[in-house]
């Protein structure tokens, strides 16, 4: 089930731990990470923030490296675990 309201995005923002915020993520990467946590697909992220799917994939690769994870699920768990 996807969460689509801005309220949900704000909730994810407030739950992001200081350790996530200190991983040197760009503003765009943080925006994409929030949508990953809300279970958006790459295509949905691409459409929502007006980027190509390849650009979304590029940002996800960078996010995963910075967070030292290898999957969307691990990234979401890391965001929500603290």
N, C-alpha and C positions, 0 to 999 in steps of 0.2 A: 504494500500500500504506500503510495506516494503522499507526502505532505506538501501541499501547494500554497498554503497561505503565507503571506509575509510574516504573520505572527510566528509560524514555525521557523522561518529563517532567522528571525530575531531570537527565538529561543535557542537555536543552535549557536548563534553568535555569543549569547551570554554563557553558554555551557563550555565554550572552547577554553581549554586550560591555558594558563600562562606558559606552560611548556610548549604548547602548539604555537602560541603567538610568538615565542622566542626562536622559532625554527627558521627565521628569515624568509618566510613566505611573502610573496608580493601580494598586493591588494587583490589582483586578479586570481591568484592561486587560492587565497582565502575564500573568495567568492565561489570558486569552483568546488573547493573542499566542502563548503556548506551545502552545496547542491548534491554532492556525492553522499553526504550524511543523510540527506533527505531522499535518497534512493533515485535520483534522476539518472537516466542513461546519458551516454555521451551525446546522442542525438538531441535529447531534450535539453541538455546543458547548452549545446551549440545554438539551438533555436532560442532559448530563453535569454542568453547574453550576447547573441548575434556574433558568434565566432564560427569558423569552420570546424568541422569535426576533427580534422587533423591538428588544428591549434589546440583544441580541448585535450586531445591525446598527448600533445607535447607538454601542456601544463600539468596533466596528471602524472606523467613520467617524472617531471621535476618535483612535484609534490611528494611522490612516493620516495624519491631519493632523499629529500630533505627530512622526511619523517622516518626514514629508514624502515619502510614497509614495502610489501610487494603486491598487495591487493587493495581494492576499494574497501572491502570488509575490514581489513586491518586498520586502514586509515580512519574509517568511521568509528571503529571500536576505540581507537586511540583518542579521538576527539571527545567521545562520550564517556570515557572511563574516568575522567577526573572532574 
